[in-house]
């Protein structure tokens, strides 16, 4: 028996790492593949047209990605609190809202896609191609929205493999059709958008096993109410602000670059932005582990687990960021050619601009981490402030001022465009540091209590019967030390031993470690037991004398406890046993 370790948490981080990266790929790879194929097969102007259409594509993804990530945080916290009904209500309400929102875009595609393209491109030669691309994207809005919405929840449902399958299927279909449509048909840029929509549509079929399963934590119900949507809006505020500011940033940055530098500037900006998206498929995917795990742990008030997840994620992200940045700086010319930049003069402008641009990566990754983390621990003001700075208050002014300054000094403006982004991200990181210290003076970056609520004993034991007996003694001694009467301390010790022995006996081969946490609060003793064994809900177990499972201990625990609750989330069994002390008056003053 030892003080709490993070073996179970580390295992979950590694389990969710690849699916999280794959989820990030779902949101980015389609656009990147389209850009690469379009740049090489249709020319750089067509590639710039995709960039021009980005603001509308961002608005289109608000429910699926923006609300979806907020709903996932909200649902994770509710599941951490054992409120399955509330979690399902939030999940269902925003699902139907996402579908309805997408259908509105489908209708608007027939009369708004080309006027919007003309507005975004300023009536330039990019208008026609941008309009064609937007038309297909707006038609497929329900497909995009529902797909992005569902991948947010597969981790919470302990089915991250479905997210991976969705990404793989969608992007393989997109990749194959991109080449066929662009190389062998006259569809042009319409084919690029169509291949993406077909890929997303085919990918949705991988979720059929989820909806037909009887073991889902979340149930999809018809109808919706405003209150769950409001909860999702609050939890997803940072992401929604990100999408709103991303719309503003892409709209204004495109306008600034197009009018100060011209179409070549938009082309180079497109390459820079897509290279950043490529790097974020790794770094952003790693950070994406946080919403899958931290929201649930925060709902359980497992602050030790939260710190363990964040430290692990930061270590992996830091290593990957250094490697990716080094590769981009070394292979800049080859990367530019990958996007169809073959004209020697344009290539000479692209290489230094891209290198300057990518210097923002360490700051950008840190800011993304903080945004994701603060959103999961309900520090929405912190997350929203960082997002506001990152995608508007810092980036847009920096872009204009840097380009204007270089042009005033006789330059072309390309290098200054690249330098604007590390300057903006650095200023955002500094501003968030100052804002945090103003809002929470004296606290570190985690903004968590030093200990769990109340008096807490947090331990990890191996799946060994001897350790189950030892921890029961430790639980009893700790409870008495904290002022709990001997009767209640004995009851909690017996409940601990019976439940941990049950986990050890019937948890299966995967159950090697058990986290046990006892909170001594004014009115309740709250024991949390977490293990990675086979799914088993003690609250649903019905005692049967002929049952081959000899788990009479659960009957004992039921008689001892005031309440037992269970949830299986992030692939772990989480059982909470409560003994109410306020009615029995068995908490004593340890100083008496």
N, C-alpha and C positions, 0 to 999 in steps of 0.2 A: 504494500500500500504506500502511496506517495502523494505529495501535494499535487494539485491539478496539473496535468500535462495536456499537450495539444495533439496527441496522436490521432484521436478521432477526427478532430478538425482538420488536421493536415491531410488526412485521407480524403475528406470531402473536397478540400481545395483542389487536389489533384484530379479527383473524379470529375469535377465540374469545369476544369480548365479547358479541355478540348471542346466540349459543347459550347462554352461561352465564346471561345474564339470563333467557332463555326456560326454562332448566332450573329456576331459582329460581321462576319463575312456575308451573312444573308442581307444585311442592310447596305453593304458597300460594294460587294463584288459585282453585282449586276451592272451598276453604273460604271465601274472601272473597266469591266470587260467590254461593255458597249463603247466606252471612250477609246480603248486600245484598238478595237476592230475598226471603229469609225475613222480614227486618225490615220490608220494604215490603208484602209480600203476606199474611204470616201474623201479623205483629205482633212487638213487641220481646221478648215472653216466649219466643216460639219462637226468636228470635235468641239469647237467653240460654241456651236449652237446648243449642244447638250448642256454646257455650263450655263448658258443664258437661260435655259429652261429650269434650272435647279430651284429657284425660289418657289415656283408653283409645286414642284415635286415635293418640296419640304412641307408645304401646307397640306398636301395630300396625305402625308404620313403622320399627321398630328395624333389621331386617335390610336392607330396601330402601334406606333413607336412611342409617341409622347405620353398619351394616357396609359398605354400598355405598361410601360416601365413603372409609372406611378401606381397603377393597379397592382402590379407584382409586389412592390414594396408594401402596399397596404394589406394585400392578401397574406404576405409572409408574416407580417406582424400579427394579424388576426389568427393565423394558424398557430403562431407561437403562443398565443393566448388561449388556444383550444376553441376558438369560435369558428367552426366550420360553416355554420349557417350564414353568418355575416360575411365570411370570405366568399362563399358562393354567390351571395347577393351582389357583391361588388363586381365579381368576375362576370356575371351574367348581364348586369345592366350596361356595363361598358362594352361588352361584346356586341350587343344589339345597337348601341350608339355608333360603334365603329362601322358596322355594316350599313346603317342608314346614311352615315356621312359619306361613305364610299359611293353609294348609289346616287347621291346628289352630284358628285363629281362626274359620274358617268353621264348623267343628263346634261350637265353643263359643257361637256366635251364638244357637243355638236355645234354650239354657237359661241363659245368663249375661248377655245384653244388658240385660234389664230389671232384674234384681237389681243390676247394676253402676250403672245409671242412678239407682236409688233410693238407693244408697250415696253417689253423687257429689252428688246434689241435696239430700241430707238429708231426703228424704221430702217435699219441697216440691211446689208446683204444676208445677214443671218436669220432674218425674219421667217422666211418660208420654211427652212429646214427646222427651226425651233418649233414652229407651229405644227409641222407633221409629227415631230417627236412627242410634243405635248398632247396631241390628240389621242394617241394610243395610250399614253400613260394615264390620262384622265379617264379613258374608257375602262381601264383595268383597276381603278382605285379600290373597289371592294376586295379584289383578290389580294392586292398589296396589303391593305389594311388588316384583313383577317389573318393573313400569314404572319405578319410582324407582331400582331397581338398575341397569337397563340404561343410563339416561341418564348415569350416572356415567362410562361407558366410551367414549362416542362421540367425545369429544375426543381421547382417547388413540389411538383408531383412525383419527384424521384424518377423521372423519365427523360433525362437529358439526351439520351440517344435518339429520341424523336426529333429534337431540335437539329441534331447533327444530320439525321436522315433528310430532313426538310431542306437543309442548306445544300447538301450534296446533290440531291435530286434536282432542285431548282436551278442550281448553277451549272450542272452538267448539261441539262436541257438547254439552258440559255447559251452556253458556250457553243454547243453543236449547231443550234439554230442560227446563232449570230453569223457563224462562218457560211452556212448554207444560204441564208437570206441575202447577205451582203456580197458574197462572191458569185452566186449563181442565179440571182433574181434581180429584176430592175427596181425592187422596192426602195432601195436607198436607206435613208435614215429611219424610215418607217419600219423597215425590217429589224433594225436594231432594237427599237422599242417593243415590237411585237414578240421578238424572241424572249425578251425579259418577262413579258406578261405570261406567255405560254409556260415558261419555266416556273414562275410562281404558282400558276394554276395546277400544274402537274404535281408540284411539291406538296400542295394541300392534301393530297390523298394519303400521305404518310400519317396524318393525324386521325384517320379513321379508327385504328386500333384504340386510340385514346378515348374517343367518344363512345365506343362500344364496350369499353371496359367497365366492370362493376366495382373496381377497386380505386376509383378516382376519389381524391380528396374534395375536388370541386365539382359541383353539378351545374349544368347549364339549364336555366329556367327561362320560360317565356315571359316577356314583359320586363319592364324596368321601372325603377323609381329614382327620384332625384337625389335622395340622401346618399346612396352608395356612390353615385357619380360625383357628388360633392366631396366625399372622402377621397376618391381617386384624384380629383383635381388638386386637393390639398397635398396629398402625398406626392403627386407628380408635378407639382409647381415648378421645381428646378428644371425638369426635363421640358416642360411646356415653355418655360422662359427660354431655354436653350433653343427650342425649335423656332420660337418667335424671333429671337435675336439672330438665329442662323439665317432666317428669311431676310431680315433687315441687312445683315452683314453681306450675304451673297448678292442681294439686290443693289445695295449702295457700292459695294466693292466692284461689282461688274460695271456699274455706271462710271465710277471713277476711272477704272483701268481703261475702259472702252473709249472714254472721251479725252483722257490725258495721253494715252499711249497708242490706242487703236486696236484693231483686231488681233495683231501680233501679240499685244499685251494680254488680251483675253486668252489666246492660245497658250502662252507661257503660264499664265495664272491657272489655267485648267490643268496643265501638267503638274504644277506644284501641288494643287489641291488633291489630285488623284494619287500622287505619290504619298502624300500625307495619309490618305485613306488606306493605301496599301500597308503602311507601317502600323496604322491603328487597327488593322485586322488582327495583329498580334498583340500590341500593347493594350489597345482598347478592349480586346477580347479577354485578356488576363484581368484587367480591372473589372470586367463584366461579371467575374465570380462574386464580387461583393454584393450586388443586389440579390443573388441567389441565396446567399448564406447569412449576411449581416442582418437583414430585416427580421428573419426568424429568430436569430440569437438575441436581437434587441427586444423583440416581443417577450422572450423568455428571461430577459435581464441577465443574460450570460455575458458579462462584460469581459471576462477573461477570454472567452471564445472569440469575441469580436476583435480584441487586440491580436490574438493569435492569427486570425484570418488576415487582418490588415498587414501585419508584419510579413507574413508569408507572401502575400500578393505583391507588396512593395519590393521585396527582394527579387522575386522573379521578374517583375516589370522593369526594375532598374537594370538588371543584366541584359534583358532583351532590348531595351532602349539603346544602350551603349552599342550593342552589336549591330542593330538595324541602322543607327545613325552612321556608324563607320562604313557600312556597306554602301549606303546611299551616297556618301561623300566620295567614296572610291570609284563607284560605278555610275556617276552622274550622267556622263555622256551616253552610255549604253542605255540607261533608263529613259533618257529623252528620246532616243531613237525608237525605243519600244512603243512610244506613244505616237509615232509617225513624224517626228521632227527630223527631217533629213536635209532640209535646205541649210547650206553651210552658215549663212548669215544668221538665220533664226536660231540655229543650234548654238552658235557662239554667244547669243544673248541668253539662251535658256540655261546653259550650264552654270554660270555664276549666280544667276537669279535663283535657281533651284537649290544650290548649295547654301546660299544665304537664308533662304526660306526654311530649310530643314534644321537650321540651328535652333529653331523654336521648339523642337521635339521634346527635350527634357522638361521645359516649362509647361508645354501643352499637356504632357502625360501627367505631371503632378497636379495641374489644375483639374484635369478630368477625374483623377483619383479622388481629390477632395470633394468635387461635386457629387460623385456617386456615393461616397461614404456618408457625407452629411445628409444627403437625401434619405439614406437608409436609417439614420438614427434620429429622424424627425427634426433635424436642424435645417429647416427649409430656408431660413433667412441667409445662413452662411452659403448654402448651395446656390441660391438664387443670385446672391451678390456676385459670386465668382462667374456664374454664367452670363450675367449682365455685362460684366467687365470684359469677359473673354470674347464675346460675340458682338459687341457693339461699342461700348463706351471706350474701349482701348483700340480695337482693331481698325474700325473705320477711320477715325481721325489719324491714326498712325499711317495708314495706307495713303491717305490724301497728302499729308504733310511730307512724308518721305519722298513720294513721287514728285510732288511739286518742287521740293528742294533740289532734287537731282536735276530736274529739267531746267530750273533757274540757273544752275551751275554749268549748264551746257551738256548734260548727259541725256541719255535716252529714257531713263526712268525705270528700266528693267531691274537693275540691281537693287535700287531703293525699294521697289515693290517687294522683293524678297526679304530685305532687311526689316521691313515694317512688321513682319509677323513675330520674329523673336523679340523685338522691342515690345510689342503689344502683350505677348504672353508673359514676359518678364515683369512688366508693369502690373499685370493681373495677379501674378503670384505675390508680389510685394503688397498690393492693395488688400488681398485676402488675408495676409499675415496681420496687417494693421487692423483690419475690420474684426478679425477674430479676437485680438487682444483688447479691442474696445468693448466688444460684446461680452467676452468671457475673460476678464483679467485674471491672470494667475494660472489658467488652465493650459494644458498642453494640446497638441493638435487633435487628440482623440475626443476631447470634450466629454469624457465619461467619468462617473463617480469612481473614487479610488476602490470602493468595494460595492458589492451588491446591496440592495435595499435591506436594511436590518443587519443583524449579526449573521455572518455567513461562514460556513465550513465547506470548502470546495476541494474535492479529492478525486483521484482516478485510481481504480483498482484493476488488476488483471482478472480475467474470467477464471477465478480459482475459488473453490468453496472455502478454503481457509481465509482468504482475504475478505469474503463476504461476512464471516464471523467476526473478523478483526474490525471491520468498518462499523459494524453494529455497536461494538464497544466504544469506538471512537465517537460515534454519533451520540450515544448516551452521555459520555463524559462531557462533550462539547455543550450539549443542551443544558445539563446541570450547571456547568460553568457560567452559562449566560442567563441563569436565573429561572430555568424551567423546572417545575416540580418533578420529583422522581417518577411519579406515575406516568405522566405524559412523556417524559424522557424514555422510559422503558417501552411505552407503546410505539414511539417512533423508532427505537432501536430494533424492536421485533419486526416492524413493517419493513425497515431497510433490509434486514437479513433475509426475510422471506422473499421479497421482490428480487433482490440481487441473486439469490440462490436459484430462483426461477429463470432469470435471464441466463445464468451460467449453464443450467441444465438443458434448456430448450432453445437457446439462441442460435444454434447452428455453428458451422465452422467459421463463419465470418465474425462471430462475436468474440473478440479477444480483449477488448478494453471496455470499461464501464465508467462513465462520469457520474459522480454522486455529489449533489449540492444540497445542503440544508440551510434554509433561511429561518432565523428566529425573529419573528416580527411581533408587535404588541398583541395581536389577536389570533395569530396562527403560527403553527410550525409548518413550513412548506418544504417538502423534499422532492427534488427533481432527479430522476434517474434516466440517463441517456445511454443507449447502446446501439451497435450496428449489426445486431443479429437479425434473424428472420422476422418479418412483420408479425406482431402479435399484440392485440388490444385486450388488456386485462379487464377493461370495463364492459366488454361484450361477451366475456367468457361465462358460460353457464355450467355450473358444477354438475358432474355426472359421475355416479359411483362406478360406472362401467367404462369411463373415459380412459383411454390408454395413456393419457398424459396425467401423471400423478402430481397435480399442481394445487394441492390443498392449501398451500401457502397463500394463494390469491384470496381464498375465502377468509383466511385469518386477517389479511390486510384490509379487506372490505369491512370487517367488523371493527377493526381498530381505527380506521380513518373516517374523518368527516366527509371527505370528498376525494375521489380519484378521477383524474382526467388523462386522456391519452391522445396523442397525435403522432402520425408517422410523416415526417417532413424532412426534406433534404436527405432522404435515404436512411434516417435514424429513427429508432423508437424513442419517443419522449413521453415519459410517464410522470405525472405530478401527483403526489400524495399529500393531502392537507389534513391536519388535525386542529380543529378549532379550539382555542384556549380561552377565549373571552367568556364563554358561557360557564365553563367549569371552574374559572378562577384559579387555575393551576400554575400561572406564572408567578413566581415569587421574586422578591427583592434579594439579589445575591449578596447584598451588603448587610442583610439582617443577621 
